[in-house]
């Protein structure tokens, strides 16, 4: 989750697509260059440990643009081998 937040903050759409599970990944991703992501608070986690194949991370991500805002989401992740992939938000 933290690496995906960093990718949003840096505008690294390629990393976001690589870390998105193939079953839900869009073909392209356009990031809003007018937003600056500056803070991530992890609110809750479920599973996602070394022996799990899935997990949930609930977070709040703060941004500045024309206005300030917060993206609050519970994201589902799945593991494939040693790598974790973003699946979707619930």
ROBALUM-621040 format. One record per residue: x, y, z of N, C-alpha, C in turn. Coordinates in steps of 0.05 Angstrom, whole numbers, plus 32768, in hexadecimal, padded with zeros to 4 digits. Each point is the difference from the previous one (the first is absolute). Layout:
DRENMAR    n.u    n.v    n.w   ca.u   ca.v   ca.w    c.u    c.v    c.w
DRENMAR      X      Y      Z      X      Y      Z      X      Y      Z
...
//
This chain:
DRENMAR    n.u    n.v    n.w   ca.u   ca.v   ca.w    c.u    c.v    c.w
DRENMAR   8010   7FE8   8000   7FF0   8018   8000   8011   8019   8000
DRENMAR   8015   8000   8010   8011   8018   8002   800E   8005   7FE5
DRENMAR   8008   7FEB   7FF3   800E   8003   7FE6   7FEC   800C   7FEB
DRENMAR   7FE7   7FF8   8001   7FED   800B   7FED   7FFA   801D   8007
DRENMAR   7FFF   8007   8019   7FFC   801C   8007   8018   8011   7FF6
DRENMAR   8018   7FF5   8004   8018   800E   7FF6   7FFF   8003   7FE1
DRENMAR   7FF6   7FEC   7FF3   7FFD   8002   7FE2   7FEC   8016   7FF9
DRENMAR   7FEA   8002   800E   7FED   8016   7FFB   800E   801B   8005
DRENMAR   800F   8002   8016   800D   8019   8007   8015   8008   7FEB
DRENMAR   800E   7FEC   7FF4   8014   8005   7FEC   7FF5   8001   7FE3
DRENMAR   7FE7   7FF9   7FFD   7FF4   7FFF   7FE5   8009   7FE9   7FF0
DRENMAR   8006   7FE9   800D   800B   7FE8   7FF2   7FE9   7FED   7FF8
DRENMAR   7FF2   8007   7FEB   7FE9   7FF0   7FF7   8009   7FE4   7FF8
DRENMAR   8018   7FFD   7FF5   800A   7FE6   7FF7   8002   7FED   8018
DRENMAR   800A   8009   8017   8002   7FEF   8017   7FE4   7FF9   800A
DRENMAR   7FED   8013   8000   7FE5   7FFA   8009   7FF4   7FEB   7FEF
DRENMAR   8004   8001   7FE6   7FF5   7FEB   7FEF   800E   7FE5   8005
DRENMAR   801A   8000   8004   800E   7FE7   8005   7FF8   7FF3   801A
DRENMAR   7FF8   8010   8014   7FF9   7FF5   801A   7FE1   7FFC   8003
DRENMAR   7FF2   8002   7FEA   7FE3   7FFC   7FFF   7FFB   7FE4   7FF5
DRENMAR   7FEF   7FF0   800C   7FFA   7FE5   7FF8   7FF5   8000   7FE4
DRENMAR   8009   7FED   7FEF   7FF8   7FFF   7FE4   7FE1   7FFE   7FFC
DRENMAR   7FF3   7FF4   8013   7FE3   7FFB   7FFE   7FF0   801A   8002
DRENMAR   800B   8015   800C   7FF1   8019   8004   800F   8018   7FF5
DRENMAR   8018   7FFC   7FF6   8011   8016   7FF6   7FF5   800D   7FE7
DRENMAR   7FFE   801B   8000   7FF8   800E   7FE7   8017   7FFF   7FEC
DRENMAR   7FF9   8005   7FE7   8015   8000   7FEB   8013   8017   8003
DRENMAR   7FF5   8017   8008   8010   8018   8003   7FF8   800E   801A
DRENMAR   8010   8012   8009   7FFA   800F   8019   800B   801C   7FFD
DRENMAR   7FEE   8013   8003   8008   801C   7FFE   7FFE   800C   801C
DRENMAR   8017   800B   800A   8000   800C   801A   7FFC   801E   7FFE
DRENMAR   7FF3   800C   8014   7FFB   801D   8000   801A   800E   8009
DRENMAR   800D   800D   7FED   8019   800E   8007   7FFC   8018   8012
DRENMAR   7FE7   8009   8003   7FFA   8016   8011   7FFD   7FF9   801E
DRENMAR   8001   7FE6   8006   7FFE   7FF8   801C   801C   7FF9   800B
DRENMAR   8004   8008   8019   8019   7FF9   800E   7FF8   7FEF   8018
DRENMAR   8007   7FE7   7FFF   7FFA   7FED   8016   8016   8004   8015
DRENMAR   7FF8   8005   8019   8015   8007   8014   7FFE   7FF0   801A
DRENMAR   7FEC   7FF1   8005   7FFE   7FF2   8019   7FEF   7FE7   7FFD
DRENMAR   8009   7FEA   800D   7FF2   7FE7   8000   7FFC   7FF6   801D
DRENMAR   7FE8   7FFB   8008   7FFA   7FF5   801A   7FF4   7FE4   7FFB
DRENMAR   800D   7FEC   800B   7FF4   7FE5   7FFF   7FED   7FFD   8018
DRENMAR   7FE7   7FFC   7FFA   7FEB   7FFF   8015   7FFD   7FE4   800C
DRENMAR   8003   7FEC   7FEE   7FFA   7FE4   8008   800B   7FED   7FEC
DRENMAR   8009   7FE9   8009   8008   7FEA   7FEE   7FF2   7FE7   8008
DRENMAR   7FFA   7FEF   7FEC   7FF6   7FE5   8005   8011   7FED   7FF0
DRENMAR   8009   7FEB   800D   8011   7FEC   7FF3   8018   800D   7FF2
DRENMAR   800A   7FF4   7FEB   8016   800C   7FF2   801B   7FF9   800C
DRENMAR   8000   7FEC   8012   8019   7FF7   800C   800F   7FED   7FEE
DRENMAR   8016   7FF5   800A   8012   7FEF   7FF0   7FF3   7FE6   7FF6
DRENMAR   7FEB   7FF7   800D   7FF3   7FE7   7FF8   7FE4   8004   7FF3
DRENMAR   7FF9   801A   7FFC   7FE6   8006   7FF4   8003   8004   7FE2
DRENMAR   7FEA   7FFB   7FF2   7FFF   8004   7FE3   7FEF   8019   7FF9
DRENMAR   7FF4   800C   8014   7FF1   8019   7FFB   8001   8011   8019
DRENMAR   7FF9   8019   7FFD   8000   8013   8016   7FF1   8019   7FF9
DRENMAR   7FFA   800F   8014   7FF1   801A   7FFD   8010   8015   800F
DRENMAR   8002   8017   7FF3   800C   8018   800D   7FEC   8017   7FFE
DRENMAR   7FF7   8009   8017   7FEF   8018   8000   8012   8018   8006
DRENMAR   7FFD   8015   7FF0   8012   8016   8002   7FF2   801B   7FFA
DRENMAR   800D   8015   8008   7FF9   801B   7FF7   8018   800D   7FF4
DRENMAR   7FFD   8009   7FE7   8016   800D   7FF1   7FF8   801D   7FFB
DRENMAR   8012   8012   8008   7FFA   801D   7FFF   800D   800D   7FE8
DRENMAR   7FF2   8012   7FF4   800B   800E   7FE8   7FF9   801D   8001
DRENMAR   8010   800F   7FF0   7FFB   801C   7FFC   7FFF   8004   7FE2
DRENMAR   7FEF   8012   7FF8   7FFD   8008   7FE4   7FF3   801B   8000
DRENMAR   7FEB   8004   7FF0   7FF1   8019   8002   7FF4   8002   801C
DRENMAR   7FF9   7FE9   800B   7FF6   7FFE   801C   800F   7FE9   800D
DRENMAR   7FFE   7FFE   801A   800A   7FEA   8010   7FEB   7FEA   8001
DRENMAR   8009   7FE7   8002   7FED   7FEB   8002   800D   7FE7   800C
DRENMAR   7FEF   7FEC   8004   8009   7FE6   800A   7FF2   7FEA   7FF1
DRENMAR   800F   7FEB   7FF8   7FF5   7FE8   7FF4   8000   7FEB   8016
DRENMAR   7FE8   7FF7   8008   7FFE   7FEB   8014   7FF6   7FE7   7FF2
DRENMAR   800E   7FEA   8005   7FFA   7FE8   7FF1   8009   7FE7   8010
DRENMAR   7FF3   7FEA   7FFB   8009   7FE6   800A   8008   7FF0   7FE6
DRENMAR   801A   7FFC   7FFC   800A   7FF3   7FE8   8005   7FE2   8006
DRENMAR   7FF8   7FF0   7FEC   8006   7FE3   8002   8019   7FFA   7FEF
DRENMAR   8011   7FEF   800C   8019   7FF8   7FF2   8000   7FE1   8000
DRENMAR   800D   7FF5   7FEB   8004   7FE3   7FFE   801E   7FFB   7FFB
DRENMAR   8009   7FE9   8009   801C   7FF9   7FFC   8002   7FEC   7FEA
DRENMAR   8014   8004   7FEF   8007   7FED   7FEB   801E   7FFB   8003
DRENMAR   8007   7FE8   800A   801C   7FFB   8006   8008   8011   8017
DRENMAR   8016   800F   7FFD   800A   8012   8015   7FF5   801C   7FFD
DRENMAR   7FF1   8006   7FEB   7FF7   801B   7FFB   7FE2   8004   8007
DRENMAR   7FFB   8018   800A   7FE4   8008   8006   7FF6   8013   7FEA
DRENMAR   7FE6   7FFC   7FF9   7FF4   8010   7FEB   7FE6   800D   800B
DRENMAR   7FFC   8019   7FF8   7FE7   800D   8006   7FEA   7FF3   7FF0
DRENMAR   7FEA   7FF9   800D   7FE9   7FF3   7FF2   7FEA   8015   7FFA
DRENMAR   7FF5   800B   8016   7FEB   8014   7FFD   7FFB   800D   801C
DRENMAR   7FEC   8011   8000   7FF8   800E   8019   7FE5   7FF6   8008
DRENMAR   7FFC   7FFD   801A   7FE6   7FF7   800A   7FF4   8016   8012
//
